Structure formats: structure tokens, C-alpha cells
Amino acid sequence: MGYSFVLLALLSFILLKENATADDKVPYIVYLGEPPSLLFGSNQTTQHLRVVNSHFELLGSILGTRKAAKDAIFYSYTQNINGFAAKLDKETADKISKLQEVVSVFPSRGYKLHTTRSWQFLGLETDGTFGSNSLWSKAQYGKDTIIGNLDTGVWPESDSFADNGMGDIPSAWKGICQNDVDTTFTCNKKLIGARYFNKGYEAYVGKLNSSYMTPRDNDGHGTHTLSTAGGAFVANASLFGHGNGTAKGGSPKARVAAYKVCWPPVNGGECFDSDILAAFDAAIADGVDVISMSVGGDPVDYFNDGIAIGSFHAVKSGIKVICSAGNSGPTAGSVSNVAPWIFTVGASTMDREFPAYVYYGSTNLKGQSLSSTALTVGKYPIIISTDAKAENSTAQDAQLCIIGSLDPAKVNGSIVICTRGSNARVAKGEAVLQAGGVGMVLINSASTGNEIIADAHVLPATHITYSDGQTLLSYLKSNSIVLGNVTKPETVLNTKPAPFMAAFSSQGPNTITPGILKPDITAPGVSVIAAYTGATSPTGLDFDTRRVKFNSESGTSMSCPHTSGIVGLLHTLYPDWSPAAIRSAIMTTASISDNQGQKILNSSFVTATPFSYGSGHFNPNAAADPGLIYDLNATDYLNFLCSIGYTPNQMGSFQPGYKCPSPPINIYDFNYPSFTIYNLTSSITVTRTVKNVGPAGTYTAKVEEPKGISIKVDPNSLNFGAGEEKTFKVTFNVSTPSSDYVFGSITWSDANRKVRSPVVVLTSS
């Protein structure tokens, strides 16, 4: 008996030690740059095996055996990216990072997931018609451009992905419809491909069951974003009757493909580097033209960022990559996806609202809502949530209307005022509903200001601004009993001012490379109605049993595919243009004015800056005829990386024979369509090159000088032949130093076109 006990204890100790060792291992990316060239006589299959074997040999040299390496590696990237993902401990990862052939080694971190009216607001249609000046007409609605979406997958049954009237799939497409496990999932001539990538996710959560072996979207985010970028025309689309119209994507006749890389949240993330890199590797080989990705995380070094690495290889292959800026605004320096080869998009409003009023006494306050139910006529008590705090709850939880924080005896039959923050906006209404409330008024905090969002609330509700919220709270504090009502939402068009910046939209400056302005652009990202999954409710919350074909969502996740759709149109129109050329066309034709002719405001109705909107709010029709473009190629991006300190050894892994220029280029001379000068002490001269993509003509420079900065453009007039390139210099001089960033612009114009670049300057203290 004693011997058996000792043996059992010893076995338990060994198992615990093995488990502890296993627990110390986490997924890492080992990035090796560009795959080796295809050997003479080889095909893709033998090349793949060759590269995979090289990964086993590399890791085996550290772990001691090839078998140990094979057991540790769960992805080998072999097609357009060279590297692998493996479960490693930190000591092993450190050893690998010291190998000469290795560019970088980093943990596979998790990223967060960041319509019927917006296209009319953007000028592509007028009352349902498409004029000859519309980019839709010029670009044949994005016909046969292939848009890939890295997200939560797709709901293939959605009408937005019907292939009515579509011709054969383009021969350039090499992808698959990965439905070997989920046979209910089907592709067609519109949704031409779908894949799923879950090995990186599995490395964190453990063995997955068959329900994870599908590109099907059970979340809704991927369906919404993909249909915004390239969804087909769908008549009579609405959410609970609100926003009724014809839904369509930016490139409604494009082909679309879904790459599922995002899963239920774990370890602070939903979409992991290792899966993202595998999806990029596949999408490049599949033959996509545009990659849309509404995912991001905190900005990090480019070689420790799966999105930055994957998008670099995509752009090197001529693919246009568009990413969301993030939803961490209005905090300064919160913008993500800041690599200069990525097209980074912020979020702003459009000229459609869904007003629902709270009225009390003789006052009406306008809010926004997409509630599916309405209060009957009459008056109901309006109370502050903190006055209905449950006994075992905190005042803060009650203020935020956390589920379970309200006392049913105090809430029953009342309209409850809840404050925005922390928990989901719709979940606050559920807390009120569970406590017996009949309605909710959601008020903003000071930081969210005037940004109010129409949500599919589970009870009659409205969302009002911070200032209106303070007005309502002040009235309640002065009156012991307040009665009122919340009206049913309506749909109202041509609202003003529009656009203005969403408070949630992440802002610059760029914390990784301050000399590159990010975001690049802003686009509609508030209350966007687009296709949705049938697997969950419009709120995505467990208590909500409703199902909808279209849903309203807000975030830079929504503004990103708006831009992707326009990029798809421009790719159809100009298939030979580089990713940088198309980005330049959109950036330099953007507007910084709203529909009242005033400068774009932020959510507090204060004038916004390029750190919010980049070059401005995009103007698709103008982007079709930009006049001049600032172009960049893969070598320019490699030169850029050299200029910010990456080593010749790292750079040599990208392109055989490439060497960093000596001396490195000045980052200020990088041919970006914006000018960002930081730590300017006295004077600096920078260089740019522009290419004429319009008719021959003369362009003259007009300068809006930032406060305290003088700017000279030399020459200030450029005479172009068709297709000709010209170089100019810009000298910045400090006349009056400032303790903060100052803003201006440089605009080249001929008789018909304006080519505007924002200017951002920070003088040295």
C-alpha cells in the first residue's frame, strides 16, 4: 500500500512537471522574410515540402531532434511568406532569434475586431440612379475585382452574396471553398472562396471540435464587413424597418472571398498572428486583388506584428491592403495598423440619423436608436440608475447599468437613465429590462461627447449626447418626480453637420514611426447597415433571441470596408496602378469640409485635425481623376525600413540581392502623400515626386502654412506631359516654436483638379 502510494505520488509529480513545462510554452512566430526562389524543375508542391523541411531543420537544430521540431510547429508559411508558428518556451525563442537567417521571433498575440445610405452620401448615387460621373459607372461596379476579407468568416446564405447574373469566375482565381467538414457551407460565382485558419487559436484553447472547422460566420462581424466592401445589390433591406433601401457594397459586382481568422475571445484576443499570417499567405497565392481587414491591436515594431508582415508581402505582390485604425479614440497616439504600406482608415458619421426623442416636462431631447419596440402613449417615471442601485451593488455599476446592479422594486415600470462606458450599450438596456424597466435613456460620458449611436436596443431606448444628458440629469435633481416618454425611432436623411469624427476612432500621432501620418483617411463608420449572420442576434448577446438579415454596426471596422470597396472600383478602373498609387488618389482628393461647408469637427464639435481624419473624408468620384499621384514600390518600402534602423541582414531576407542604401534615405523624403515633420529645430528641406496620371497641363502649388511655420515649395509650378514625373522640394522653417503639433497643407492644382497633402509639424522644445 505504501509502495503504491509513493509510486502514484512520483507519477503525479512527473505529470505535473510535464504539464508545467508545457504550460510555459506559448505560440511564437519565427519570421524568415521572403521564401526561397523556386528551384529549376520544381513545382509548388515540391517547393512547399522543401521550405517545410527547412523549418524542421532550423527548429530541430535548437530542440535537438527533427521530431521535436515537427511536434512543435503548427503552421509553416511557404508560399509568399517564409516562416513558421510553433509552441515554444521563451528560452528557445531567444536562441532562435540569434540565428543569422531569422528576421524576428515574437509571440503570436491576439488582436481585437475593431449599407443602405452611405454610398449616396459619398456621391456614388443620387436617389437610386448612377450618373456617368459616378465611379460606379466608370468602374463597372468593380466587376471581377477579387476582394478578400480577413475576419470572422461569412454567412453564405445572405442575399448580399447571391450570384444572380454573374459570369464565370475569373481564371486568375486559385482559391478554394473549404467546406470539407461543414458541407452546408457553399460558395458560388459571387462568394468564390472561403477558408478558415484556427491552429493559432487552438494553440491557446486546446483541441477544437468540428464546429470550428468552417468558414461560416457565427459572429456577424465578417459578414457585415465583407458585404460592405463587395456585397451585391439587395432591394428592401432594413433593420426593423429602419434605414430601408437597397443595400450594396462599394464594389457590388466584385467577387469576394472570406478568410476566417477570428474566433471567440481568449487571452485578450480574438484573431491571432499565426492564423493571420497563414491567411495572408493563402490569400496572396489565391489571387485576391484587395485585402480588407477590420482587425488590430496596440501598435508594435513592424517585424513583431503579423498584420504588418503579412500586408507587406501582399503589397509587394501588388495587392491593396486596407485596415481599420482602431476603436481606442479619442486617446492621442492610439491609432493601430500604422505600417506605411497599409491603407489605414478612421471612422466618421454620415448624413443619416435614426432619431428617437426623450420628452419630459416641456422639453424634447433628440437621441438615436434602432429599438425594435416602442412605448405606448402615456407618461412613465424617469429615474437615474444610481437612485435604483441594488443593495449588493456599487454606485459605479449602477451608474453603468451592469446586469444585476439595479433594484427591481425601484426600477419597475420606469424609464432608467444609464451612462455609457465599460459594458455593451445594449446590455445596459437588458439590465433595465431584467429589473422591470420599460425604457432607457443612454447618456454619454464627457469623453464621448456628441457621438451618439443607433443600436438595436432590446427595449424602447434612445442615446443622447453628453450635454443633453447633463440637462436631463439637472432637471431630475431639481424635481422629485419626473414623467416622460421615449418615442419610436425614425429614419431621417440629409442631417447636418456630416461627416464629423466618431469619438471611438483611434487617433494619431503614429507612435511607431512619427514621420508617417496615420490614419490616412476617414470614411463612414457609424450606424452602418449591412448584411449579417443568421447564427446570432443583432446585439450578439446571449439574452437576445432576435435574428435579422441586416444589422447596424459602428466602428472603424465599418469604415475600413467602405474604403476597400472604393479601392476595388479603382483597381477595376486602373488595374496597373500600384497599391500606393490608388491610396494616393484617394488621399489627395479627400475633403476636410462637411456638408455645411465648414471644417470637419470631432465628436465634441471642435475642429478635428489630421490626427483624426488623416487626409480627410474620402471622395470616390474625385479619386477616379486625381491628376497627380505619389507612388511607391517594394524597394521604396525596404529603403524606408533601412532608414528607421532595421539591419542589412534583416533587409536581405526580403529580396535576394537587396542592400540598404548608403547612406540611408531620410525618412522625410519617403514619397508619402502627406508631410509629417517632427522635432523640427530650425529648417529642413524634403523631396517628393509626383506622377501625372491625367492630361498634360500645369500644376501650381498653394500652401496653407501651419501656425509658426513658413513653407516654400520649389518649384511652385510644374508643367507635365501625359504620364510624366516631376520632383519638387519643400522647405520648412520655424518662425515661432510651438509646444504642440500644428497643421497645414500643400495643394497642387490645375484648372480642374486639386491634389492636397496634409502637413503636420512639431517643433523641438
C-alpha positions in Angstrom: 0.0 0.0 0.0 2.8 2.4 0.9 4.8 1.5 -2.3 1.7 2.1 -4.4 1.2 5.5 -2.8 4.8 6.5 -3.3 4.7 5.4 -7.0 1.4 7.3 -7.5 2.9 10.4 -5.9 6.0 10.1 -8.1 3.9 9.7 -11.3 1.8 12.7 -10.3 4.9 14.8 -9.7 6.3 13.8 -13.2 2.9 14.6 -14.8 2.7 18.0 -13.0 6.2 18.8 -14.1 5.4 17.9 -17.7 2.3 20.0 -17.6 4.1 22.9 -16.1 6.7 22.7 -18.8 4.0 22.5 -21.5 2.2 25.4 -19.9 5.4 27.5 -20.2 5.2 27.1 -24.0 3.2 29.6 -26.0 2.7 30.1 -29.7 5.6 32.1 -31.4 6.1 33.3 -34.9 9.5 32.7 -36.4 9.7 35.1 -39.4 12.3 34.4 -42.1 11.3 37.0 -44.7 10.8 36.0 -48.4 10.6 32.3 -49.4 13.5 31.0 -51.4 13.2 31.1 -55.2 11.6 28.1 -56.9 14.3 25.7 -58.0 14.6 24.7 -61.7 12.4 21.7 -62.3 10.4 22.1 -59.1 6.7 22.7 -58.7 4.7 24.3 -56.0 4.2 21.1 -54.1 7.9 20.2 -54.0 8.8 23.8 -53.2 6.4 23.7 -50.2 7.9 20.5 -48.9 11.4 21.9 -49.4 10.6 25.0 -47.3 8.7 23.0 -44.6 11.8 20.7 -44.3 14.0 23.8 -43.8 11.7 24.9 -41.0 12.0 21.4 -39.3 15.8 21.6 -39.7 16.1 25.1 -38.3 13.9 24.4 -35.2 15.4 20.9 -34.9 18.9 22.3 -34.6 17.7 24.1 -31.4 15.4 21.5 -29.9 17.8 18.6 -30.7 15.6 16.4 -32.9 13.6 16.8 -36.1 10.6 15.0 -34.4 10.6 17.6 -31.6 10.5 20.4 -34.2 7.7 18.6 -36.2 5.6 18.3 -33.0 6.1 22.0 -32.1 5.4 23.6 -35.5 1.7 24.0 -36.3 2.0 26.3 -39.3 4.6 26.6 -42.0 4.4 29.7 -44.2 5.8 28.7 -47.5 4.1 30.4 -50.5 4.7 34.1 -50.2 5.9 34.4 -46.6 8.7 32.4 -45.2 8.4 31.4 -41.5 6.6 29.1 -39.1 4.5 29.2 -36.0 5.4 26.9 -33.1 4.7 26.4 -29.4 8.0 27.3 -27.7 9.3 28.4 -24.4 11.0 31.8 -24.1 14.5 30.3 -23.8 14.1 28.5 -27.1 12.6 31.6 -28.7 15.6 33.6 -27.6 18.0 31.1 -29.1 16.2 31.1 -32.4 16.3 34.9 -32.6 20.1 34.8 -32.5 20.3 32.8 -35.7 21.5 34.8 -38.7 18.8 33.7 -41.1 16.0 34.8 -38.7 14.4 38.2 -39.2 12.3 38.2 -36.0 10.8 36.0 -33.3 7.7 37.1 -31.4 4.7 35.7 -29.5 1.6 35.2 -31.6 -0.5 37.9 -29.9 -4.2 38.3 -30.2 -6.0 41.2 -32.0 -9.4 42.7 -31.5 -12.1 43.1 -34.1 -12.1 46.6 -34.5 -25.0 49.7 -46.3 -28.3 51.4 -47.4 -27.3 55.1 -47.3 -23.5 55.6 -47.2 -22.9 55.3 -50.9 -25.4 58.1 -51.7 -23.7 60.3 -49.0 -20.4 59.6 -50.8 -21.8 60.7 -54.2 -21.9 57.4 -56.0 -25.6 57.5 -56.5 -28.4 60.1 -56.5 -31.9 59.0 -55.4 -31.1 55.5 -56.6 -29.6 56.5 -60.0 -26.0 56.3 -61.1 -24.8 59.1 -63.4 -21.9 59.0 -65.8 -19.7 60.8 -63.4 -20.2 58.2 -60.7 -17.2 56.0 -60.1 -19.6 53.1 -60.0 -20.5 53.7 -63.7 -16.9 54.3 -64.7 -15.6 51.2 -63.0 -18.5 48.9 -63.9 -19.3 48.5 -60.2 -16.0 46.8 -59.5 -16.6 44.0 -62.0 -14.4 40.9 -61.4 -12.1 42.6 -58.9 -11.5 40.0 -56.1 -11.8 41.3 -52.6 -10.6 39.1 -49.7 -11.7 39.7 -46.1 -9.7 38.5 -43.1 -12.4 38.5 -40.3 -14.9 36.1 -38.6 -15.9 34.4 -41.8 -19.1 34.8 -43.8 -22.8 33.8 -43.8 -23.0 32.4 -47.4 -26.8 32.3 -47.4 -27.0 36.1 -47.2 -28.6 37.8 -50.3 -25.6 40.1 -50.4 -23.6 37.2 -51.7 -26.1 35.9 -54.3 -24.5 35.4 -57.8 -27.5 36.4 -59.9 -26.4 37.3 -63.4 -22.6 36.9 -62.7 -20.4 35.3 -65.3 -17.7 32.7 -64.9 -15.2 33.1 -62.1 -12.0 34.9 -63.3 -9.3 32.4 -64.3 -6.8 34.2 -62.1 -8.6 32.8 -59.0 -6.7 29.9 -57.5 -8.6 29.6 -54.1 -10.9 27.0 -52.7 -14.2 26.7 -50.8 -13.1 24.9 -47.7 -16.3 23.0 -46.8 -14.9 19.5 -46.3 -16.3 19.4 -42.7 -19.2 21.8 -42.9 -21.0 20.6 -46.0 -23.8 23.1 -45.5 -21.4 25.9 -46.5 -21.4 26.6 -50.2 -19.6 29.1 -52.5 -20.8 30.4 -55.9 -19.8 32.9 -58.6 -20.1 35.8 -56.2 -18.6 34.3 -53.0 -15.9 32.5 -54.9 -13.8 31.2 -52.0 -13.7 30.7 -48.2 -11.1 29.3 -45.9 -10.6 29.1 -42.1 -7.4 29.3 -40.0 -7.6 28.1 -36.4 -4.4 26.4 -35.5 -3.0 29.5 -33.7 -6.3 29.8 -31.8 -6.2 26.1 -31.0 -2.7 26.5 -29.6 -4.2 28.7 -26.9 -7.5 27.0 -26.1 -6.7 23.3 -26.8 -8.2 20.8 -29.2 -11.1 22.2 -31.2 -14.2 20.3 -32.2 -15.7 20.1 -35.6 -17.9 23.2 -35.1 -14.7 25.2 -35.5 -13.8 23.6 -38.9 -15.7 26.0 -41.1 -15.5 29.5 -42.6 -19.1 30.1 -41.5 -19.6 33.4 -39.6 -21.3 32.8 -36.3 -20.4 36.3 -35.1 -21.7 38.6 -37.8 -18.7 40.9 -38.0 -17.2 39.3 -41.1 -20.5 39.1 -43.0 -21.1 42.8 -42.2 -17.6 44.0 -43.3 -17.4 41.8 -46.4 -20.9 42.8 -47.7 -19.9 46.5 -47.1 -16.9 46.1 -49.3 -18.3 43.9 -52.1 -21.9 42.9 -51.4 -24.4 42.6 -54.2 -27.5 44.8 -54.7 -30.3 43.8 -52.3 -33.6 45.7 -52.5 -35.7 46.5 -49.5 -33.0 46.0 -46.9 -33.6 47.4 -43.4 -33.2 46.8 -39.7 -36.6 46.5 -38.1 -37.9 48.7 -40.9 -35.3 51.4 -40.2 -32.9 52.6 -42.9 -34.9 51.0 -45.7 -33.3 51.0 -49.1 -31.1 49.0 -51.5 -28.1 47.5 -49.7 -24.9 47.2 -51.7 -21.2 47.1 -51.2 -18.6 49.6 -52.5 -17.8 47.2 -55.4 -21.2 45.5 -55.8 -20.1 43.4 -58.8 -16.8 42.3 -57.3 -16.0 38.7 -56.4 -15.5 38.1 -52.7 -13.6 35.6 -50.6 -13.7 35.1 -46.8 -10.7 34.1 -44.7 -11.8 33.3 -41.2 -9.1 34.2 -38.7 -11.1 35.4 -35.7 -12.8 33.3 -33.1 -14.5 33.7 -29.7 -12.3 35.8 -27.4 -9.5 34.2 -25.4 -6.3 35.5 -23.7 -7.4 39.1 -24.5 -7.7 38.5 -28.3 -9.8 37.0 -31.0 -7.6 36.9 -34.0 -4.0 35.6 -33.6 -0.9 36.5 -35.5 -0.2 32.9 -36.5 -3.6 32.5 -38.1 -3.4 35.9 -39.7 -0.1 35.2 -41.4 -1.4 31.9 -42.7 -4.4 33.7 -44.2 -2.2 36.3 -45.8 0.0 33.6 -47.3 -3.1 31.8 -48.7 -4.8 35.0 -50.0 -1.8 36.1 -51.9 -1.5 32.7 -53.6 -5.3 32.6 -54.2 -5.1 35.7 -56.4 -7.0 38.4 -54.5 -6.7 42.0 -55.7 -7.8 43.7 -52.4 -7.5 42.6 -48.8 -9.8 44.2 -46.3 -9.0 43.7 -42.6 -11.0 45.3 -39.8 -8.7 43.9 -37.0 -6.0 45.5 -35.0 -4.1 45.8 -31.7 -1.7 48.1 -29.9 1.0 49.3 -32.4 4.3 47.4 -32.1 7.5 47.1 -34.0 6.8 46.1 -37.7 8.7 42.8 -37.5 6.8 41.8 -34.4 3.4 42.5 -36.0 1.7 39.7 -38.0 -0.6 42.2 -39.8 2.4 44.4 -40.8 4.4 41.4 -42.0 1.5 39.8 -43.9 0.4 43.0 -45.5 4.0 43.8 -46.6 4.2 40.6 -48.6 0.7 41.3 -50.0 1.6 44.8 -51.1 4.9 43.5 -52.6 2.7 41.2 -54.7 0.6 44.2 -55.9 -2.3 43.6 -53.6 -4.0 46.6 -52.0 -4.3 46.2 -48.2 -6.8 48.3 -46.2 -7.0 48.1 -42.4 -9.1 49.8 -39.6 -7.4 52.4 -37.5 -8.9 51.1 -34.2 -11.6 52.0 -31.8 -9.5 53.4 -28.9 -10.2 57.1 -29.5 -10.3 59.8 -28.6 -7.0 59.0 -26.9 -4.0 60.6 -28.7 -1.5 58.1 -30.2 -4.0 55.2 -30.1 -4.0 54.5 -33.9 -3.0 51.0 -34.9 -2.0 49.4 -38.2 0.5 52.1 -38.8 2.9 50.5 -41.3 3.3 52.8 -44.3 2.3 50.1 -46.8 -1.1 49.7 -45.1 -4.0 52.0 -46.0 -5.3 52.9 -42.6 -8.9 54.2 -42.1 -10.6 56.2 -39.3 -14.3 56.4 -38.8 -16.8 59.3 -39.1 -20.5 59.8 -39.5 -22.8 60.1 -42.5 -25.9 62.2 -43.1 -28.4 59.7 -41.9 -29.9 59.5 -38.4 -32.4 57.4 -36.5 -33.8 60.0 -34.1 -35.7 58.9 -31.0 -36.7 61.6 -28.5 -37.0 61.5 -24.8 -39.5 64.1 -23.7 -40.3 65.3 -20.2 -42.0 68.5 -18.9 -41.9 70.8 -21.8 -38.6 69.6 -23.2 -37.7 67.2 -26.0 -34.1 65.8 -26.3 -33.1 64.1 -29.6 -31.2 60.9 -29.4 -30.5 57.9 -31.7 -31.9 54.4 -31.6 -32.9 51.4 -33.6 -35.2 49.9 -31.0 -37.5 47.2 -32.3 -40.2 48.1 -29.8 -41.9 51.3 -28.8 -43.6 52.6 -25.6 -47.4 53.1 -25.7 -48.7 56.6 -25.5 -48.5 58.0 -22.0 -46.0 59.1 -19.4 -43.7 57.0 -17.3 -41.4 57.8 -14.3 -37.9 58.7 -15.4 -35.2 57.8 -12.8 -31.4 57.9 -12.5 -29.9 54.4 -12.4 -27.8 55.3 -9.3 -31.1 56.0 -7.4 -32.1 52.4 -8.2 -28.9 50.7 -7.0 -29.3 47.2 -5.8 -28.3 46.6 -2.2 -25.3 44.4 -3.1 -24.1 46.6 -6.0 -21.7 49.5 -6.3 -22.8 53.0 -7.3 -20.5 52.8 -10.3 -22.0 49.5 -11.5 -25.5 51.0 -11.1 -24.5 54.1 -13.0 -23.3 51.9 -15.9 -26.3 49.7 -15.6 -24.4 46.5 -15.2 -26.7 43.5 -15.3 -27.8 42.7 -11.7 -26.9 46.2 -10.4 -30.4 47.6 -10.3 -33.2 47.1 -7.7 -36.4 45.8 -9.4 -38.5 47.4 -6.6 -37.2 50.8 -7.6 -37.0 50.3 -11.4 -40.3 48.6 -12.1 -42.4 50.5 -14.7 -39.7 53.3 -15.1 -37.5 54.7 -17.8 -34.0 54.5 -16.5 -31.0 56.8 -17.3 -27.8 54.8 -17.8 -24.3 56.1 -18.5 -22.1 55.0 -21.4 -18.9 53.1 -20.7 -17.5 49.7 -19.7 -20.3 47.2 -20.7 -22.1 47.0 -24.0 -24.6 49.8 -24.7 -27.4 47.3 -25.5 -26.5 45.2 -22.4 -27.4 48.3 -20.3 -30.9 48.1 -21.6 -31.1 44.4 -20.8 -30.2 45.3 -17.2 -33.1 47.7 -17.1 -35.4 45.2 -18.7 -34.5 42.5 -16.3 -35.2 44.8 -13.4 -38.6 45.6 -14.7 -37.9 48.9 -16.5 -39.9 49.9 -19.6 -37.3 52.1 -21.3 -33.8 53.5 -21.2 -32.1 56.8 -21.9 -28.4 56.3 -22.5 -26.2 59.3 -21.8 -22.7 59.9 -23.0 -19.7 60.5 -20.7 -17.6 63.7 -21.3 -15.1 61.8 -23.4 -17.7 60.6 -25.9 -19.3 64.0 -26.2 -21.7 64.3 -29.2 -21.1 60.9 -30.7 -24.4 59.1 -30.4 -25.0 55.7 -31.9 -28.2 54.0 -33.1 -28.3 50.5 -31.6 -30.8 47.7 -31.9 -31.9 48.0 -28.3 -33.9 45.3 -26.6 -36.4 47.8 -25.2 -37.6 51.3 -26.1 -34.4 53.4 -25.7 -32.5 56.4 -27.0 -28.9 57.5 -26.8 -28.3 61.2 -26.2 -25.2 63.5 -26.1 -23.2 64.4 -23.0 -24.5 67.9 -22.9 -28.2 66.8 -23.3 -27.5 64.2 -20.7 -26.4 66.8 -18.2 -29.5 68.8 -19.0 -31.7 65.8 -18.2 -29.8 65.0 -15.0 -30.0 68.5 -13.8 -33.8 68.6 -14.3 -34.2 65.3 -12.4 -32.2 66.6 -9.5 -34.4 69.7 -9.3 -37.7 67.8 -9.5 -38.7 64.9 -7.2 -41.0 63.2 -9.7 -40.3 63.4 -13.5 -42.7 61.8 -16.0 -42.0 61.3 -19.7 -41.7 59.0 -22.7 -39.2 57.8 -25.4 -40.5 58.0 -28.9 -40.2 55.4 -31.6 -37.1 55.8 -33.9 -37.5 57.4 -37.3 -35.2 57.5 -40.3 -34.0 61.0 -41.3 -31.7 61.8 -44.2 -29.5 64.9 -45.1 -28.7 65.6 -41.5 -26.1 68.3 -40.7 -23.2 68.5 -39.9 -21.9 65.4 -41.6 -19.5 64.0 -41.5 -17.9 64.5 -38.1 -15.4 62.3 -36.4 -16.5 59.4 -34.2 -15.2 59.6 -30.7 -14.2 56.0 -30.7 -12.0 56.4 -33.9 -8.3 56.0 -32.9 -6.1 59.0 -33.4 -2.5 59.8 -34.3 0.3 60.6 -33.8 1.9 57.4 -35.1 3.8 56.0 -32.1 6.0 53.6 -34.1 7.1 56.0 -36.9 6.2 59.6 -36.1 7.3 60.7 -39.5 4.3 58.9 -41.2 0.9 60.4 -40.6 -1.8 57.9 -39.5 -4.7 57.3 -40.1 -4.6 58.0 -43.8 -8.3 58.7 -44.4 -11.7 58.7 -42.8 -14.9 57.0 -44.1 -18.4 56.2 -42.8 -18.3 54.1 -39.7 -21.3 55.0 -37.6 -24.7 53.2 -37.8 -23.8 51.4 -41.0 -26.5 48.9 -42.1 -25.1 45.8 -43.9 -25.6 42.0 -44.1 -25.5 39.9 -41.0 -25.2 36.3 -39.8 -28.2 34.2 -39.1 -26.4 32.5 -36.2 -26.8 35.2 -33.6 -28.8 38.2 -32.6 -28.2 41.8 -33.9 -26.6 42.6 -30.5 -24.5 39.4 -30.4 -25.5 39.0 -26.7 -26.8 35.7 -25.3 -30.0 37.2 -23.9 -31.1 38.5 -27.3 -33.1 35.9 -29.3 -33.9 38.1 -32.3 -32.5 37.3 -35.8 -32.0 39.8 -38.7 -30.7 39.7 -42.3 -29.2 43.2 -42.0 -27.7 44.9 -38.9 -26.4 48.3 -37.9 -22.8 48.4 -36.7 -20.4 51.1 -35.7 -16.6 51.2 -35.6 -13.5 51.6 -37.8 -14.4 48.0 -38.7 -17.2 49.6 -40.8 -15.2 52.4 -42.3 -12.4 50.1 -43.4 -14.5 48.0 -45.9 -16.1 51.2 -47.2 -12.6 52.2 -48.3 -11.9 48.7 -49.5 -14.9 48.8 -51.8 -13.7 52.1 -53.4 -10.2 50.6 -53.7 -11.9 47.7 -55.6 -13.5 50.1 -58.0 -10.2 51.9 -58.7 -8.5 48.6 -59.2 -11.1 47.7 -61.8 -10.6 51.1 -63.5 -6.8 51.2 -63.2 -5.6 47.5 -62.9 -2.0 48.5 -63.4 -1.9 51.1 -60.6 0.2 50.1 -57.6 -1.4 50.0 -54.1 0.4 53.2 -53.3 -0.9 55.0 -56.4 -4.5 54.1 -55.5 -4.0 55.1 -51.9 -2.5 58.4 -53.1 -5.5 59.0 -55.4 -7.9 58.6 -52.5 -5.9 60.6 -50.0 -5.1 63.6 -52.2 -8.7 64.1 -53.4 -10.2 63.8 -49.9 -12.2 66.6 -48.3 -11.8 68.3 -44.9 -15.2 70.0 -45.2 -18.6 68.8 -44.0 -22.0 69.2 -45.8 -22.3 72.7 -44.3 -19.0 73.8 -46.0 -17.3 74.0 -42.6 -14.2 72.1 -41.5 -14.8 68.6 -40.2 -15.5 68.5 -36.4 -14.7 65.9 -33.8 -17.4 64.4 -31.6 -17.3 67.4 -29.2 -17.9 69.7 -32.2 -14.4 71.1 -32.1 -12.4 71.4 -35.3 -10.8 68.0 -35.9 -7.2 67.6 -37.1 -5.3 65.2 -39.4 -4.6 63.0 -36.4 -8.4 62.2 -36.5 -9.1 62.1 -40.3 -5.6 61.9 -42.0 -6.0 63.5 -45.4 -9.8 63.9 -44.9 -13.1 62.3 -45.8 -12.7 60.3 -48.9 -14.4 61.4 -52.2 -14.7 58.4 -54.5 -15.7 60.2 -57.7 -12.8 62.7 -57.4 -10.4 59.8 -56.7 -11.1 58.4 -60.2 -9.4 61.5 -61.7 -6.7 62.5 -59.2 -4.4 64.3 -61.6 -1.1 63.6 -59.8 -0.1 60.6 -57.6 2.6 60.0 -55.1 3.8 56.4 -56.0 5.9 53.9 -54.0 7.1 50.4 -54.8 8.5 47.5 -52.7 12.1 48.8 -52.9 10.9 52.1 -51.5 9.4 50.3 -48.5 12.6 48.4 -48.0 14.6 51.6 -48.1 12.1 53.1 -45.6 12.8 50.2 -43.2 16.5 50.7 -43.6 16.1 54.4 -42.8 14.4 53.6 -39.4 17.1 51.2 -38.3 16.5 47.7 -39.5 19.7 45.9 -40.2 21.1 44.9 -43.6 20.7 41.2 -42.6 17.0 41.6 -41.9 16.5 43.5 -45.1 18.4 40.9 -47.2 15.8 38.3 -46.2 13.1 40.2 -48.1 14.6 40.3 -51.5 17.7 38.4 -52.8 20.5 40.9 -53.6 18.8 43.8 -51.9 21.2 46.1 -49.9 20.3 49.1 -47.8 21.3 52.4 -49.5 24.4 54.1 -48.0 23.7 56.5 -46.5 20.1 55.5 -45.7 17.3 57.7 -47.2 16.0 60.5 -45.0 12.5 59.3 -43.7 11.2 62.8 -44.5 12.0 62.1 -48.2 9.8 59.0 -48.2 7.3 59.6 -51.0 4.2 59.5 -48.9 1.1 61.7 -49.8 1.4 63.6 -46.5 4.1 65.6 -44.8 4.9 64.9 -41.1 7.9 66.8 -39.7 8.6 66.2 -36.0 11.2 67.7 -33.7 11.9 70.5 -36.2 14.6 72.8 -34.8 15.1 75.5 -37.4 14.9 74.4 -41.0 14.6 71.3 -43.2 14.1 70.6 -46.9 12.3 67.5 -48.1 11.8 66.0 -51.5 8.7 64.5 -53.2 8.0 63.1 -56.7 4.6 63.2 -58.3 3.4 61.5 -61.5 0.8 62.9 -63.8 -2.0 60.4 -64.5 -4.2 62.9 -66.2 -3.9 65.0 -69.3 -0.9 67.3 -70.0 -1.0 70.5 -68.0 0.5 72.8 -65.5 0.0 72.5 -61.7 0.6 75.3 -59.2 1.3 74.9 -55.5 -0.8 76.6 -52.9 0.3 76.4 -49.3 -1.7 76.7 -46.1 1.1 77.3 -43.5 0.9 75.8 -40.0 0.9 78.3 -37.2 4.5 79.5 -36.6 5.9 77.6 -39.7 6.9 79.1 -43.1 6.8 76.8 -46.1 8.4 77.2 -49.5 7.7 74.9 -52.4 10.4 74.8 -55.2 9.4 74.9 -57.9 5.9 76.1 -57.1 4.8 75.4 -60.7 5.1 72.1 -62.5 4.4 71.6 -66.2 3.6 68.0 -67.1 3.2 65.9 -70.2 1.0 62.9 -70.1 2.5 60.2 -67.8 5.4 62.5 -66.8 7.0 62.5 -63.3 8.4 65.7 -61.6 10.3 66.2 -58.4 9.9 69.2 -56.1 11.3 70.3 -52.8 9.6 71.7 -49.7 11.5 73.8 -47.1 10.0 74.2 -43.7 11.3 77.0 -41.4 10.4 77.6 -37.8 9.4 81.2 -37.2 7.6 80.7 -33.9 8.1 77.4 -32.0 5.0 75.7 -30.6 4.7 73.2 -27.7 2.2 71.2 -29.7 1.6 69.9 -33.2 0.5 72.4 -35.8 -1.3 71.7 -39.1 -1.5 73.0 -42.7 -1.5 71.7 -46.3 0.2 71.8 -49.7 -2.2 71.6 -52.7 -1.2 71.2 -56.3 -3.9 72.3 -58.7 -4.6 72.8 -62.4 -7.8 74.2 -63.8 -9.9 71.1 -62.8 -8.1 69.1 -60.1 -6.8 69.6 -56.6 -4.1 67.4 -55.2 -4.0 68.1 -51.5 -1.5 66.8 -48.9 -1.9 67.4 -45.2 1.1 69.0 -43.3 1.8 68.1 -39.7 4.7 69.8 -37.8 6.1 69.5 -34.3 8.9 71.9 -33.4 11.6 70.8 -31.0 11.5 72.1 -27.4 
